[in-house]
Amino acid sequence: METMGIDEVIDSRQMEVECHACHAPNHRTLGWMRDRHETQCDCCGELIVLGTADLRSKMRNTERLLRVLSEQLSQTLQHNLAGLHR
């Protein structure tokens, strides 16, 4: 069974981007948004700018939180495995 690394998990993480025109939620992955500056609303077709400071801050925060969670899970797993070998 092949497992995903943390970079793949982060890239595939869905984020909601609200359309400023119709307020519809639009879901895009972090990896997809990282490489683009804009997208169109799935509902009304309005242009959504992805390069805003607020959205980029949310993306960085989400990535940071996922990395911290990954490190915590890894440490817990290592600790639990060490306990099994005693």
Backbone torsions as a table, in degrees:
resi	resn	phi	psi	omega
1	MET	NA	126.1	-179.2
2	GLU	-88.5	134.0	179.1
3	THR	-109.9	155.0	178.9
4	MET	-87.3	141.4	172.3
5	GLY	-79.7	169.3	-177.3
6	ILE	-60.9	-35.9	179.7
7	ASP	-63.5	-39.3	178.6
8	GLU	-69.3	-37.9	177.8
9	VAL	-62.8	-45.4	179.9
10	ILE	-63.3	-46.9	-179.2
11	ASP	-60.9	-31.2	-177.0
12	SER	-90.8	-2.6	-179.4
13	ARG	-66.8	124.1	179.2
14	GLN	-79.6	137.2	172.8
15	MET	-124.6	148.3	178.0
16	GLU	-92.8	129.8	176.2
17	VAL	-119.1	116.5	-177.4
18	GLU	-83.7	136.0	175.4
19	CYS	-73.1	130.7	179.9
20	HIS	-72.9	-19.7	-177.9
21	ALA	-86.8	-51.8	-175.4
22	CYS	-111.5	-4.3	178.2
23	HIS	65.2	18.4	177.2
24	ALA	-73.8	142.7	175.3
25	PRO	-77.5	134.6	177.1
26	ASN	-121.9	129.9	-177.2
27	HIS	-105.8	127.3	178.4
28	ARG	-136.3	152.6	177.4
29	THR	-84.3	154.9	178.3
30	LEU	-59.2	-43.3	179.5
31	GLY	-60.0	-41.2	-180.0
32	TRP	-66.7	-45.3	-177.0
33	MET	-70.0	-31.2	-178.4
34	ARG	-59.5	-31.7	-175.8
35	ASP	-95.7	3.2	-176.1
36	ARG	-130.6	158.4	179.6
37	HIS	-109.6	-13.9	-178.6
38	GLU	-156.5	162.5	175.8
39	THR	-150.5	171.9	175.8
40	GLN	-108.7	145.2	178.0
41	CYS	-62.8	134.2	178.1
42	ASP	-66.8	-24.4	-175.2
43	CYS	-91.4	-53.0	-173.6
44	CYS	-112.1	-9.1	178.8
45	GLY	83.6	0.4	179.8
46	GLU	-64.0	146.8	178.2
47	LEU	-71.7	130.6	176.6
48	ILE	-115.3	121.7	179.3
49	VAL	-83.5	124.6	-177.3
50	LEU	-94.0	-11.7	-174.7
51	GLY	-89.3	17.4	-179.1
52	THR	-71.1	152.0	-179.3
53	ALA	-60.8	-40.0	-178.5
54	ASP	-64.2	-47.3	-178.6
55	LEU	-67.1	-42.8	179.3
56	ARG	-63.0	-35.8	177.3
57	SER	-65.1	-43.0	177.8
58	LYS	-63.3	-38.6	178.9
59	MET	-64.5	-46.6	179.3
60	ARG	-62.8	-41.3	-180.0
61	ASN	-64.1	-43.6	178.1
62	THR	-61.5	-44.8	178.9
63	GLU	-62.0	-43.9	-179.8
64	ARG	-61.9	-45.7	-179.8
65	LEU	-62.6	-39.5	178.4
66	LEU	-66.8	-37.7	177.4
67	ARG	-66.3	-42.4	178.1
68	VAL	-62.2	-45.2	178.6
69	LEU	-60.6	-42.2	178.6
70	SER	-60.9	-44.0	179.2
71	GLU	-64.0	-42.3	179.4
72	GLN	-64.0	-43.1	178.5
73	LEU	-64.9	-39.6	178.6
74	SER	-63.1	-44.4	179.0
75	GLN	-64.3	-41.8	178.9
76	THR	-63.8	-42.9	179.5
77	LEU	-63.8	-44.3	178.6
78	GLN	-61.8	-41.8	178.8
79	HIS	-63.4	-44.9	-179.7
80	ASN	-66.1	-39.7	178.5
81	LEU	-66.9	-38.4	177.5
82	ALA	-62.4	-38.2	178.4
83	GLY	-66.0	-31.6	179.5
84	LEU	-71.5	-28.6	-176.7
85	HIS	-86.2	0.4	179.4
86	ARG	-83.9	NA	NA
